[in-house]
Amino acid sequence: MATARTNHLSDNIYVIRPILVEARLMTEKHARDTTYVVALTEELREVESRINTMKGALGLCSSEGPLQPTPYETTGEASVVNWIRAKSRELNLRLRWIEQSSKPR
């Protein structure tokens, strides 16, 4: 059972990491592409959902709220870039915490 949980966690991590890296590499030029921003935001929503699911499967408490909408329509491109990078950092920290919490002691 523990092996199955670890394999599931590893599978999710290999899917999640590239998305978080892509979000960290977001530039102002990318922010001009509305389709790209919307797609990346949806991927971040999916990552957050997967992280919350992993936390629940491991029996870890989850007090995180839902992903806030991107400020794309109301602010400039720099704000969108900063928001996506910040969300990526937050999700990366949460993922690392899950990895550390799931390791046998």
N, C-alpha and C positions, 0 to 999 in steps of 0.2 A: 504494500500500500504506500509506504513512504517513497519507494522508487517511482511509482506511478505519479505521485505528486511532484517529485523532483523533475521527472521528464516533462511533465506538463508545464512546469515553471520554466524550464530551459527552452521548450518550444516557443512559449510566449515571448521570452526575452529575445530570442533570435528574430522574431517578427517585429518587436517593439523598437529595439535599438536603432535600426536604420531610419525609422521615422523620426526618432528624437534627434539623430544626427542631422538629418535633412532640415529639421526645424531650426536647429542651432546655426545652420549655414545660410539661413534666410537673409536676403539682401534687399535693399530698397528697390532694386531693379525687379526682383521677384514680386515685391509688393504691388507693383503696377499691374500685374497680371491677376485680375480678379478671380479667374477660374483656378489658378494655382493656389491663391490664398484660401479660397473656399475649400478646395480639396485637402490642403494641408490641415486646415482647421478641423475638418471632418475626421481626418486620420488621427489628430490629437484627441478628439472626442472618443474615438474607438480605443486608443491607447489608454485613456483614463478609465474607460469602462473595463478593459481587460485587467488593469491594475486593481481596480476595486473588486473584481471577481476573484483575482488571485488572493487578495487580502482576506476575502470571505472564505475561500477554500482552505486557507492556512489557519483560519480562526483568529486572525488579527482584526482589531477593531478598526472601523472606518468612519471617520468623522468629516471626511472631505466632502465638500459640496459639489454640485455639478459644474462642468466647465462653463465659464462665462463666455458670452458671445464675443466675437472679435469686434474691435472698435473700428472696423474698416470703413463703414459709411460715414462715421462722424468725425474721424480724425485723419491726420496725414499718414503717408506711407511709413515714416519713421516710427510712429506709434504702433503700427501694425507689426512691423519688424520686431520692435522691443517686446510687444505682447507675446508674439509667437516664441521668441527666444526665451522669455521668462517662463512661459508655460512649459516649454521643453525642459528647462532646468528643473522646474518643480517636479515634473513627472519623472525625470531621471533620478532625482533624489528619492522619490517615493519608491521607485523600482529598486534602487540600491538598498533601501531599508528593508524591502521585502526579501531581497536576496540574502541579506545578512540575518534576518529573522528566521529564514527557512533552513539555514545551515545547522546541521547537528552540532551540539555542543560537547 
